[in-house]
Amino acid sequence: MDAFKQRLKQIVTRIYVFIRAAAAAVVLGLIETFGSPRGRRLLAVGAMIGSGLLLVLRPPLRVVAPGEVGVRINRLTGGVSVLSEGPAVVVPLLQELRRYPLRDQIYKPTASASAEGAAPFQTVEGLSIGVSVAVRYALDRDRVGDIAKRLPANVGQELIEPVVDGVLHRSLAKHTVREIFTDKRVEIQQDVEQELRTLLAKDGVVLRSLFIGHIDLPAQYRTGLEGLLAEELATEKMRFTLQLKEKQVKEKSLEADAAKIQREKAAEAAASEEIIAAKAREEAMKHVLPLKEKEIEQRRLEAEARKVQKMKDAEGDAEARKIESTAEADSRRKLSDADAYRIEVTGKAQSAQLARDSALIAKNPLLIQKTLADKLSDKIQVIVAPPAAGGFFAGGLIGTQARGEVTAAVDTKSTAAANDNAGE
């Protein structure tokens, strides 16, 4: 489509040049034909009519749009004047106005973006590849007049696009597909950008930037390259894994060394602490030993004092025991004297009492039975009977009654006492 427009524009330009040349020839012919005053008048009238028609068909007032710069060229003298945005006066057939955009322009070679496109790039192996390229450029405002004199009207299509395509084809043809697709893409982009900037700067074009985007490879090469890249990625991954393992081993070694040094430092610190503690104990012993000696001396004096005190206490105890034994002997002697006197007095009293009791028993024989009954009253019940009732129940004990009679009497009384107790 762009080629068709370019061709059509060239045809229209040629027709316009042809018409302009024909009009000039007609005017010269009329001047030669109408050399008389009347002819000159007719010629002047025709010129006025033609000028009017020309002003109607091509008005002298043009407009330079915002973001553009106009260049007015005088066709007779070749003079050039640069016009800013706004209205501009252009004399028909005498002056020509060219408009140049000052905004940044983007050029993308679409025919070379696909490996199956109309104009793919060729690599050093001879393979066709498609590269998506975007070139951003702008015209130098200060050199627009020079551009209008030396360069074609359509700078983008007639200058920039061929230069960009030529540099790209020449630069990419120096590299392999793998270099373009993988590790040297940035380097290639920088080289192409630098070369284009230098070439275009000579013609008053400022190259803003150049971007190399998607790269379209042949199908078979893409499959093989993807497999190769996968293997390289696996190799690279293994290399990084080995480096990581090596770093981990080194880290473990450093940690072990650090732990060893830390233990050594800790041992040195502990030894230093023990040395300092020993020195401190030694220094303390210098002050403690005099105190210990004083303490020992004090304890010795206290022991001697306790010894003297115990000796004094023992002497006192011995003296006290001596006094106590003397007093006890005196007391026992007095007690024995008192016992002897008591026994003597008691014996005399008992003898006197026996004498009285004997005299009393002789007078009253039942006292013996009464006394015996009193002694046995807590065991059996005894009834004292007169001697005429059967004699003394304890006669067997003293030999005054037969043993059988005494036993029978005692059994009879015991039985009676038992019955009485049961009844109670």
WOHU-V814869 format. One record per run of one state. SS is the DSSP state (H for helix, E for strand, L for the rest). FROM is the first residue (numbers start at 1). LEN is the number of residues. Records with the same first field share a line. If there is no record, write none. Layout:
SS: FROM-LEN ; FROM-LEN
//
This chain:
L: 1-1 ; 34-3 ; 58-3 ; 65-3 ; 75-5 ; 84-2 ; 90-5 ; 102-3 ; 108-2 ; 113-8 ; 123-5 ; 140-1 ; 151-4 ; 173-4 ; 182-3 ; 202-3 ; 217-2 ; 364-2 ; 377-10 ; 390-5 ; 399-4 ; 424-1
H: 2-32 ; 37-21 ; 110-3 ; 141-10 ; 155-18 ; 177-5 ; 185-17 ; 219-145 ; 366-11 ; 387-3 ; 395-4 ; 403-21
E: 61-4 ; 68-7 ; 80-4 ; 86-4 ; 95-7 ; 105-3 ; 121-2 ; 128-12 ; 205-12
//
